[in-house]
Amino acid sequence: MLKRKAKPVVVEAETDEESGGGLMEIVSTVLWALGIAFVLRTFLFQPFTIPSASMYPGLVEGDYIITSKYSVGYGKHAAEPLPFPDVDGRLLGRGPKRGDVVVFRPEGVNYNFIKRVVGLPGDRMQMIDGLLHINGSPVSAETLRTEAYVHIVEGVERGTETAEVIRETLTPGDDPHIIYNTSDNDSGDNTSVFTVPAGHYFMMGDNRDHSGDSRYPVRGGRLGISGTGYVPAENIIGRAEFILLSVDHDFRLFNPLSWGNMRGSRFFKRID
C-alpha cells in the first residue's frame, strides 16, 4: 500500500511592511500607557513617600501615600516636572479644609512637605504653652497617655524619645486626630500671633516639637527645622488620602531577604 506523500509546509516570510506594523503597534501601546499614567498623575492621584518624623504618629518614615489632586484643585506644581498653566490661586480650586493633611511646596524650596492645615486665610494663630490657639480660643486637646518611640530621620535613628499622645480637635464637631508632644520648652511652644494672609494657609506637623512648619520662616536644608512660612494656595499639590504601603528603613526592593521589613498593618490605611 502506497503512503500519500505529505505536502510541504510553506512558511511565508514576514514582510518589512508587516514587521513595521507590529513595531508601530507596540510603540502606540506604550505611548497610550504613558499618556494615561501622565493624566492620572497630573489630574487625579500622585504618590509620595514620607521621609521624616514630622507627622508622627499618624505618618511615619517609610510610608508610601497616595494624594488626590482633584479634591483641592490644581496649582502651579500640579504637573511637575512639566510646567502647568499659571493661574491665580488654583484651577478648579476648592481649597483644603482645616484638618486636612496636604502635600505642598513652600516658596523658594525645591522639595515637598507634608503637614496638616490648621489655619485658613484670615485666621489668627498662636501657640501658648504648647497648646494651639485659633482666633484667640484654645483648641480641644486631651492627653491620652505617654509612649516611647524611636525617632528616625532619613533612615538614621536619632534615639528613643517619650511623647505625650494627645487627641486634638481643631474645631468643635470636627473629627479629632492624634498629635505628639515631646517637649515643654521647644521654641515653637510659645509664639507671637500669626495672621494668615489672604490666599495662604498655616501648616503644622503632628509631631509638634519635631516639625519645621508655618511657625518658622522658610530656610534651606532637609534635616533639622526648616520652616515653611505661610503656604500660598497655588503651592498645594494634593490632599493625602491613604497609606498604600509602608516599609522599614532596612527594606530593599531587590533584596528578597529584606521583604519581611514591610509593615503589613499599615497597608491601605486611611489618613485622618
C-alpha positions in Angstrom: 0.0 0.0 0.0 1.4 3.3 -1.0 1.5 6.2 1.5 0.3 9.5 0.4 3.2 11.9 0.3 2.7 14.9 2.7 2.6 18.3 1.1 5.5 20.5 2.2 4.5 23.3 4.7 5.3 26.7 3.2 6.1 29.4 5.8 5.8 32.8 4.3 8.5 35.3 5.4 7.2 38.3 7.3 7.4 41.3 5.0 9.0 44.6 6.0 5.6 46.2 6.0 4.1 43.7 8.5 7.2 43.9 10.7 7.0 47.7 10.7 3.2 47.5 11.6 3.9 45.3 14.6 6.6 47.7 15.9 4.3 50.7 15.4 1.5 48.8 17.4 3.9 48.3 20.3 5.1 51.9 20.2 1.4 53.1 20.1 0.5 50.9 23.1 3.5 52.3 25.1 2.6 55.9 24.3 -1.1 55.3 25.2 0.0 53.8 28.6 2.4 56.7 29.3 -0.3 59.2 28.4 -2.9 57.6 30.7 -0.3 57.4 33.5 0.5 61.1 33.0 -3.2 62.1 33.0 -3.8 60.1 36.2 -0.7 61.6 37.9 -1.5 65.1 36.8 -5.2 65.4 37.4 -6.2 62.6 39.8 -3.6 61.0 42.1 0.1 61.2 42.9 2.2 59.0 45.2 4.7 60.4 47.7 7.0 58.9 50.4 7.3 60.1 54.0 11.0 61.0 54.7 10.8 62.3 58.3 9.1 62.1 61.7 7.3 65.4 61.5 3.9 63.8 61.1 4.2 61.1 63.8 2.3 59.1 64.9 -0.2 59.2 62.0 2.5 59.1 59.3 6.0 57.5 59.8 9.1 57.4 57.7 8.7 54.7 55.0 5.0 55.2 54.4 4.1 55.4 50.7 1.0 57.6 50.5 -1.5 58.5 47.7 -2.7 62.1 47.4 -5.7 63.3 45.5 -5.4 66.4 43.4 -9.0 66.9 42.2 -10.1 67.3 45.8 -8.3 70.6 46.2 -7.9 71.8 42.6 -4.7 72.4 40.6 -1.8 74.7 41.4 1.4 75.6 39.7 3.2 72.3 40.8 0.4 70.0 39.6 2.2 68.6 36.6 5.8 68.6 37.7 8.4 68.2 36.2 6.3 69.7 33.3 5.1 73.3 33.6 1.4 73.9 34.5 -0.6 77.0 33.3 0.0 79.9 35.6 -3.3 80.5 37.4 -4.4 83.0 40.1 -4.7 80.7 43.1 -5.9 77.3 42.0 -7.6 76.0 38.9 -10.9 74.5 39.9 -9.7 75.2 43.4 -12.0 74.1 46.2 -9.3 74.7 48.8 -8.3 72.4 51.6 -10.3 72.3 54.8 -9.0 72.8 58.3 -7.6 69.5 59.5 -6.7 68.1 56.0 -3.3 66.6 55.6 -1.7 68.0 52.4 1.4 67.9 50.3 2.8 71.2 49.2 5.9 73.1 48.2 6.9 76.2 50.2 8.1 79.3 48.3 11.8 79.1 47.4 12.2 75.4 48.2 12.7 72.7 45.7 11.2 69.7 47.6 7.8 68.8 49.0 6.5 69.0 52.6 3.5 67.2 54.2 1.7 68.9 57.0 -1.8 69.4 58.5 -3.8 72.5 57.6 -4.6 74.2 60.9 -5.1 77.8 59.8 -7.2 79.3 57.0 -6.9 82.7 55.3 -7.5 85.4 57.8 -7.1 83.2 60.9 -5.0 84.3 63.9 -2.8 81.5 65.0 -0.7 81.3 68.2 1.0 78.6 70.4 0.7 79.2 74.2 2.5 76.7 76.4 2.4 74.1 73.7 -1.4 74.5 73.1 -2.6 75.8 69.7 -5.0 78.8 69.8 -7.1 79.7 66.8 -8.6 83.2 66.7 -8.0 83.6 70.4 -9.5 80.3 71.5 -7.6 77.2 72.5 -8.3 74.0 70.6 -9.5 70.9 72.4 -6.5 68.8 73.5 -6.9 65.6 75.6 -3.8 63.9 76.8 -4.4 60.1 76.5 -1.1 58.6 77.6 2.7 58.7 77.1 4.6 56.3 74.9 8.2 55.8 73.7 9.1 55.8 70.1 12.3 55.7 68.0 12.9 59.0 66.3 14.2 58.2 62.8 15.2 60.9 60.2 16.3 59.9 56.7 16.8 56.3 57.8 19.1 57.3 60.7 17.9 56.6 64.3 18.2 59.7 66.4 17.4 57.9 69.7 14.3 56.9 71.7 12.0 59.7 72.9 9.0 59.8 75.1 5.9 61.6 73.8 2.6 62.7 75.2 -0.1 61.3 73.0 -2.8 64.0 72.6 -6.2 63.8 70.9 -6.6 67.2 69.3 -9.8 68.7 67.8 -9.2 71.9 65.8 -12.9 72.9 65.5 -15.8 71.7 67.6 -17.7 69.0 65.8 -14.8 68.0 63.6 -13.0 64.7 63.6 -10.1 64.6 66.1 -6.6 63.5 65.2 -3.6 62.4 67.3 -0.5 64.5 67.9 2.8 64.0 69.7 4.2 66.4 72.3 7.8 65.6 73.2 9.0 68.8 75.0 7.6 71.6 77.1 10.3 74.0 76.2 10.5 73.8 72.5 11.0 77.1 70.5 7.6 76.6 68.9 5.6 76.1 72.1 5.2 79.8 72.7 4.9 82.2 69.7 3.6 85.5 68.7 0.3 85.8 66.9 0.4 84.8 63.2 -2.3 86.4 61.0 -2.7 84.2 57.9 -2.7 86.3 54.7 -5.4 86.1 52.1 -4.8 83.2 49.7 -2.5 81.4 52.2 -2.6 78.6 54.7 -1.0 77.8 58.1 0.5 74.4 58.3 1.7 72.3 61.3 3.2 68.9 61.8 1.5 66.4 64.1 4.9 65.7 65.8 4.8 69.3 67.1 8.3 69.5 68.6 10.0 67.9 65.5 8.2 69.8 62.7 9.5 72.7 60.6 6.2 74.3 59.6 4.5 77.7 59.4 5.7 78.7 62.8 9.2 79.2 61.2 10.3 81.1 58.1 11.4 79.2 55.0 15.0 78.0 55.4 17.2 75.6 53.4 18.2 72.2 54.4 16.3 68.9 54.6 17.4 67.9 58.1 16.5 69.8 61.3 14.0 72.6 61.4 13.4 74.1 58.0 10.3 76.2 58.2 7.6 76.6 55.6 6.2 80.0 56.4 2.7 80.8 55.2 1.9 78.5 52.3 0.3 80.0 49.1 -2.8 78.2 47.9 -1.3 77.6 44.5 1.6 75.7 46.1 -0.6 72.9 47.4 -0.2 69.8 45.4 -2.8 67.4 46.8 -4.6 66.0 49.9 -3.2 62.9 51.5 -5.9 60.2 51.3 -4.4 56.8 52.4 -1.2 54.9 53.0 -0.6 52.5 50.1 2.2 50.5 51.8 4.9 51.0 54.4 8.4 49.7 54.8 11.2 49.9 57.4 14.4 51.8 56.5 16.2 48.4 56.0 13.8 47.4 53.2 15.4 47.0 49.7 13.2 46.2 46.7 15.8 44.0 45.0 16.8 42.1 48.2 14.1 39.4 49.0 15.7 38.9 52.4 14.5 42.4 53.4 10.9 42.0 52.3 10.0 40.9 55.8 10.6 44.6 56.8 7.3 45.7 55.2 4.7 46.9 57.7 1.7 45.0 56.7 -0.5 46.5 59.4 -0.2 49.9 57.7 -1.2 48.9 54.1 -4.2 50.7 52.7 -4.6 52.7 55.9 -6.8 55.9 55.8 -5.1 59.1 56.7 -7.1 61.1 59.3 
